[in-house]
Amino acid sequence: MLTFTNNNRSPRSFNILQWYCCGVRNKLPQLQSICKNYDIICIQESLLYPSSKFSLRGFHIIREDIVNPGLRGVCILIRHNIVFSIVDLSGLEDGSVEMLGVEVSSDNGKFTIINIYRHPNRNTLAQFYDDLMSFGDSKGKCIFVGNFNAHHTHWDCSASDRAGKLILASAEDHYACILNDERPTLLLPPNSGPSVIDLVIATADMAPLCEACIEDIWGSDHYPITIIIGVSPILRQRYAYKINLETSELREFRDALVGSSDSFFSQLPADIKEAYTYLINHLLETAISCSSLKKIKAGTVPVSSERATPPWWSNKCQEVINMRKEAARLWQKELSSISNFHNFKKERARCTKTLYREKRKG
């Protein structure tokens, strides 16, 4: 098995965010501020119940909610204009794991994304990991993201545990690739040793298309990971029938209809269906002749995506985010001190409160 990072970004890209966020509802301001950069967002520990209301503008939300004690919930947010289907994972059930999957259509064929949360301090059978990798092989292009709560020195943890050894063995058996950039994904005090428990694993067919990198912490104890895939998604289509006319063109359209009324009624078919078709064609042809865009015609067009900054975003929001990033940079230095660590946690809390207040005001 390889640890793989593709540094050649394609001008075409499909961006995925994976984040163990410790409650998706209280992270809504952060998600609203960064969602314009992503096509799919995979969340672990969503803390959503069936009765919980949650939405993010421009995204469909697929949820696996908390229905029994001990569960934490996972969800996948996917842009409303992307063609996808939900993957049946009933054959991969394990009491220590919560997961969801989607299959996305792209210009390079279909690929599958599996969002996983493995509970800590629970025994996960070796057979589950082997079945998981076999499932990825059966899909061809498949990527597994999530909090595996598994440590191994191979992906730069300070020590290895049973779960990490089982994941590594299964990945090697199936030629899968770990895409992490070997930076820690869990926020820990200085001198605790690096902890990389949030993983991105890709099948051999998928790995050459992918690049993974750690992002800003955004108010959680876990660093989000961005996965950039060098493909273009297939977008949903809608039927476009509207012809936009300027005020002067509308007047011309009205005059043209009045002027052609005699010839229109003289040629109107007696059959109701034929008459309806004749009317529609007459209106379209007249409108197009009056439009400055002479080649307008009805047809299917891709559904556009909404990628705007939230309306409540202010200079104060950007200021506290910059301060949080600077505090994180100082803490991440090799000789980081405990004071830098506490300062970072202070700035992170201040940033979260500021974003929440600005959203409430906006």
Order of alpha helices (4+ residues) and beta strands (2+ residues): beta-beta-alpha-beta-beta-beta-beta-beta-beta-alpha-beta-alpha-beta-beta-beta-beta-beta-alpha-alpha-alpha-beta-alpha-alpha
